[in-house]
Amino acid sequence: MLKTPYTDTPELRQAIIDTCIDMNRRGINQGTSGNISVRVGDRMVITPSGIPYDRMTPDMLASLPLAGQGEWDGPCKPSTEWQFHLALLKAKPDMHAVVHAHPVNCTALAINREEIPACHYMIAIFGGNRVPLADYSLFGSNSLADDVTSTMEGYSGCLMANHGAVVVGETLEKGLWRLEELEVLAKAYILSRTIGTPHILSDAEINEVLGAVKNYGMKSE
């Protein structure tokens, strides 16, 4: 398990804002529909609700206790999706960031209520032979938090029915990287179906990849 890499500083808060801006620049989010949280000790820092990223300042981010029930510190309300951010950080102590957005290709599959099968070996970076799909629940609800957390047991990302996608990361950077990889996989899977029938890798083939990518992209400690 990695040590918690973050403390609640203005620099960290600015890094969260910069990552939100970067999501839009990379085309994996639109407007203010995405939100990001980071573990800081026994609390989490999360983006506020409904504020454009280019107008967001570090003091606007909200801080919530991981053991709490939604009580928050800060001048602005936390993202309406704080419930599943909190639930994922509690359920995955080795992960320190949650990145949620509405990438177009991920969302298209989620609208069709489809998961992503093992169409490419990089599916393994999400923990198995697929990227699963969480059931639909109202945004910001406890039931959505329950659905997402149970769906992501053993996985580091999922699609959210009629909603979007969410990933966790060992670091903030890894979270952004994982979300971008997820959108690339979704796009490639959709495109492959327009030119034929995708060949899905077998469990044996994916298990081989899982061993090879166990520490993919991780710096040695």
URBEL-V821526 format. One record per residue. RES is the residue in one small letter. D_CENTER is the distance of its C-alpha to the mean C-alpha in Angstrom with 1 decimal. Layout:
# URBEL-V821526
RES;D_CENTER / RES;D_CENTER
This chain:
# URBEL-V821526
m;19.0 / l;18.2 / k;19.7 / t;17.7 / p;17.7 / y;17.7 / t;20.2 / d;20.2 / t;22.0 / p;22.4 / e;21.3 / l;17.9 / r;17.5 / q;18.7 / a;16.2 / i;13.3 / i;15.3 / d;16.0 / t;12.4 / c;12.1 / i;15.4 / d;14.4 / m;11.6 / n;14.6 / r;17.0 / r;15.2 / g;15.2 / i;11.5 / n;11.9 / q;15.1 / g;16.8 / t;15.1 / s;12.9 / g;9.6 / n;9.0 / i;8.0 / s;9.5 / v;11.2 / r;13.5 / v;17.1 / g;19.5 / d;19.8 / r;18.0 / m;14.8 / v;14.9 / i;12.9 / t;13.7 / p;16.5 / s;17.0 / g;18.4 / i;19.4 / p;19.3 / y;17.6 / d;20.9 / r;22.7 / m;20.3 / t;22.0 / p;20.9 / d;23.0 / m;21.2 / l;18.0 / a;18.3 / s;18.6 / l;18.4 / p;19.7 / l;17.6 / a;20.7 / g;21.3 / q;21.2 / g;19.7 / e;22.4 / w;21.3 / d;23.1 / g;23.2 / p;25.0 / c;22.2 / k;20.3 / p;16.7 / s;14.2 / t;15.2 / e;11.8 / w;12.6 / q;13.5 / f;10.3 / h;8.9 / l;12.3 / a;12.5 / l;9.6 / l;11.0 / k;14.4 / a;13.8 / k;12.4 / p;14.8 / d;14.3 / m;10.7 / h;11.0 / a;7.9 / v;4.8 / v;3.5 / h;4.5 / a;7.4 / h;10.3 / p;11.0 / v;14.6 / n;14.9 / c;11.8 / t;13.2 / a;16.6 / l;16.1 / a;14.4 / i;17.6 / n;19.7 / r;18.1 / e;17.5 / e;15.2 / i;15.3 / p;18.1 / a;19.1 / c;20.3 / h;19.5 / y;19.5 / m;16.2 / i;14.7 / a;15.6 / i;13.0 / f;10.7 / g;13.5 / g;16.0 / n;17.9 / r;15.4 / v;12.0 / p;12.8 / l;13.0 / a;12.7 / d;15.9 / y;16.4 / s;17.0 / l;17.8 / f;15.0 / g;15.1 / s;17.0 / n;17.3 / s;17.6 / l;14.1 / a;12.8 / d;15.1 / d;14.2 / v;10.5 / t;11.4 / s;14.3 / t;12.7 / m;10.3 / e;13.4 / g;14.0 / y;10.8 / s;7.7 / g;5.9 / c;7.7 / l;9.3 / m;10.6 / a;14.4 / n;15.8 / h;12.8 / g;9.8 / a;6.4 / v;3.1 / v;2.1 / v;4.6 / g;7.4 / e;11.1 / t;11.4 / l;10.1 / e;11.4 / k;9.9 / g;6.2 / l;7.7 / w;9.8 / r;7.5 / l;6.0 / e;9.8 / e;11.0 / l;9.4 / e;11.2 / v;14.2 / l;14.5 / a;14.4 / k;17.0 / a;19.1 / y;19.2 / i;20.3 / l;22.8 / s;24.2 / r;25.2 / t;27.2 / i;29.4 / g;29.9 / t;28.5 / p;25.5 / h;26.5 / i;24.1 / l;24.1 / s;25.7 / d;24.3 / a;26.7 / e;25.5 / i;21.8 / n;23.0 / e;24.8 / v;21.8 / l;19.7 / g;22.5 / a;22.6 / v;18.9 / k;18.6 / n;18.5 / y;17.5 / g;16.8 / m;17.4 / k;20.4 / s;23.2 / e;24.0
